[in-house]
Amino acid sequence: MTFNGMYKMKKLTESEKYVIIEKGTEPPFTGEYTDLNEPGIYVCKQCDNPLYQSTAKFKSGCGWPSFDDQVEGAVQEIADKDGMRSEIVCANCGGHLGHIFKGEGFTSKNVRHCVNSISMKFIPLKEISDKTLAITKEKISDSSKNYERAIFAGGCFWGIEYHFLNIEGIVSTMPGYTGGKTDKPTYEEVCSGKTGHVEAVEIIYDPSKISYSKLAELFFEIHDPSQKDGQGPDIGEQYKSVIFYTDYKQKVVAETLINTLRNNGTDAITSILPAKDFYPAEDYHRRYYEKNGKFPYCHQRTKRF
């Protein structure tokens, strides 16, 4: 079998060699991309060959990243040495990716590329600039151009993000800081109360699958919109309840929901403000509860609508 050889080979670590060269398998539910759900492209770890668009990724529950389509010509299917399965490898360098399964019915394409995270590298859409990725970038942009953005603040962003994870229609979540007077604040600076920022979560979502109204309703149900300057024991300016709207329609939705809450007896004091610069928080804040096997102590869902 021959491979394209268009991209330069990169030096691999021992753990990467074990999977990519020696055709090993990383343990299930341990790979960094298993639950990643952001616009971008997955490329070969060894040669940077574009393999999969993020729009082809889906949740199968198998413990490894799953895709129902490949970048055209990027992946080759060969008979596995076990005589039963079909192996998939990078069409450029021959590096082992995983296995392909058909007829499971997970998606309409009825195929699942089961890929080791360690065999790939993820490049966010905004960082795709190399000429070799130009066509793929255009395809991803076409498929994600209708995504919209929502920003909610209501106490510690760990708890807010937790409740927005794994919801159909939500493309990505990002805890961060907004609404302040300084650029690129750190967690410690925000906690000092001197920058004016609040802890917030930026949500990228597909409005064809979930509405802004549903997102805002969930936001009001996972925190106490009547508590001033905090949530539970977390008190401070950075924990205020705020909706940052990105357009007039979001503003109207937020105002309508607050009026509904007040008419139903909840004295909501949530501020409604135009969106400002959003600064992603430090990496260790992302999916905090999920990564640490814990649950929010300040954010419990209460039916309000």
N, C-alpha and C positions, 0 to 999 in steps of 0.2 A: 504494500500500500504506500502511495506517495502523498506528501502533504505540500501545501502551498509555499511555505517558507517566506511569506511576505514581511514578517515582523521579526525583529531581533530577539534572541532568547535572553532571558534574565537568569541570574544566579538564584537558586532556590535554597531555602533553609532545609534542614534535615526532615522536619515534619512535612514540608511541602513536597519534598522528593518522595517521601513514603507514599503519598497519595497520587501525585501527578506522574511520577516516573515508575514507581513500583506497583501502581494500581491498587493502593490500599484504600481504606474507607475511614473517614472520621466518624466518631461516635455520634449517634442521632441526638438532635436538640442541643448540640454544642457549637455549631457553626455560627459565625457572626452574622450571616445573611439569612438565616432560616426565617426570621420574622420581619426582616427589613421590608418596608413598603413605601418607597420613595421614587420619584421620577428619575430616571437615569439609565445607565447601561452597565451590564456585567461583561467584563473582558477577561480573557485568559490570563491567569496569574503569571504564566511562564513567558508569554509572547505579546500580550496586549491585544490579541485578536478579538474584535467585538463578537460576543457570543449570543447574548440575550437582551432584549429590551425589557425594561421593568414592567411594561404593559402586558407582557406574556407571563408574568409571575402570578402564582395563585397559592392559596393555602390548601395543602393536602393532608396535613397532620402526620406526615410520615417521619418528620424529624430532620429533613434536609430541604433546601430550597427546591421548589418545583416550578417548572415552566411548561407551557403548552405550545411553544413555538420558538424558533431560533432565528437569529439574523441569517438571512439567506446565504447558504453555502458555508456557514461558520462551523457546523458540527457534523462529524461523520459517525455513522453507526456501524459497528463491527460485532461479530459474534464473540461473546464472552468465552473465556477459557473453560467456564463451568459447563458449557454446552447447553445451557438453558436460557440465560438472559442475553440481552443485547447491550453491549458497552457503548458509551458515547465518548468521543475524544475530540479535541480541538482539531479542526481541519487544517490549521496552519502548522502546528508543531507536533501534533499527535499526543499531546498531554492528556492524561486520563481525567475525565470530568465526572463520570458516574454511570448511570444506566438509564435506559429508556423503557417505558412501560406503556402498553396500548390497551384500549378497551375497558378502562376502569370507570369511565363516565364522569370524571371530575369536572370537565369543561366540555363545551360543544365540539372542540377539536379532538377530544377523546384520546389524548396522548399526554404523557407526563415525563419530562426530562428531570430525573432525580439527580441533583448535582451537589457535589461536595463544595461547601463554602470556600475551603482552602484552595480549591482549584481556580477560583475567580478573584477578581478585584472589582469593586463597585465604583463607578464614576458618576456623581450626581449630574443631572442635566445641565446645571449652570456652569459646570467645570469642563464640559465637553467642548474642546476647541481644536484638537488635532485634525489635520486634513483627512486622515484615514478614517475619522469618525463622522465626517460631515454628513454623509447620507443617512447614517443611523440617527444622528442628532435631529435631522429634519423630520424623520419618521416619528421620533419620540415627541417632538414639539407638536406635530400635527395631532397626535393622540392625546396630549395633555393640555392643549391650548385652552380648553374650556374649564380647567380646574379653577376653583375660587379659593379665597383665603378668609379665615375668620380668626379673631384674636380675643381670647377671654382671660380675665384675671379674677381670681376669687380665692385668695389664700395661697398656701404653699403650692407651687406649680407641680410638685410631685403627685399630689392627689388629683388635681385637675386633669393632668395628662393621663393618669391611670384609667379614668373613666371613659376617655375618648379613644383608647387603644382598641384595636380589633373590631371596629364598627364598619360594616360595609358602606362604602362610599367615601371613607376617609383615606386619603392617600398617604399622608404623613402628619406627624405631630412633632412639635419642637418647643421645649420649655425655654424661656428666655426673659429678657428685661425690656420694658418699653415705658413710654410716658414720662421719661425723665429729662434732665437738662445736660447730661454729659454723654460723650460718645464711648461706646464699648466698655460699659462698667463691669466690674467683677462682682461675684457673689458677695464678697465681704463689703464692697463699697455700697451695694444696694441695701444690704442688711444694716448698714450704719444709718440709713434714713436720710443721708445728706444729698443723694443724687436725684431724688424724686421719682425714681423708677418703681414699678410694681413688678412682681413676679407674674408672668403670664404664659399662656400656651398659644402658639401659632398653629393653626390647623389648615392643611391644604386638603380640599375635598372636591369630589365630583358632584356637581349639582344635579346631574341626571340620575344619580343614585340616592342622594340624601339632600334635603333642603336645609337652607340656613336656619329656617324656623325650628326644625327638629334639633339642630345643633344647639341653638340658643335655649330651647326648652330643657335639653339635657343639662346644659350649664347651670340653669337656675335650680335644677333638681339635685345637683351634686354638691351644692354649697348653700350656705344660709345668706340669702341676699339682703336680709334685714340686719345683719351684724355689721356694726361700724368699725372700720379700720382693723379688720382681722377675721380669722376663722377659728373658732374654738379657742385653744390656748395660744395660738399664734397671733400675736398682736403687733401691729406696726403699720406704717404707711405703705410698706411694700406688699401688704396682704389685703389691700382694699379690693372691693368688688367693682370691677369695671368691664364694660364691653367697649372694645375699640372697633368702630365700624369702618369698612373700607369703601362703602358707597352709600347713597341715600336709601336704597332699599333695605340694607342691613340696619340702618338707623331707625327706619319705620318699624321693622320687625321687633327690634329691641324695645322701643317705646310702647308698642302694642302689648308685648308680653309683660312688661312692668305694670302697665295699667290693669291687665288681667289679674296679676298677682295682688295688687292693691285692692281691687274689687272683691277678691276672694279672701281678704283679711290678712295678707302678708305685707308688712310695711317695708317694701323693697326700697333700699337706698342706693342701689347699683348706679354708678355713673355711666353715662353714654358719651364717649369722646371719639373724635376722629383719630384714625390710626396714625401713629408716628413711627419713627425708625424702630425696628425690632432687632434686638441683639441676642443671638442664641446663647444659652447658658453653657457653662463648662460641661464637658462630656459626661462626667459622673452623675449629672442630674437627669440625663435622659433615661426614660423608662426605669426610674429609680426603684419603685416598689417591685416591679416585675423582675429586675435583675437581682434584687436582694431577698426575694421570696416573702415580701411583707405586704400588708394592706394599709390603705389610708386610715388615719385615726381622726382626721377632721372632715373628711368628705365621704359621707354616706348618702346614698340616693334616697330622696323623699319625693313621693308623687305630689306634684303641684298643679298639673294641667289635666 
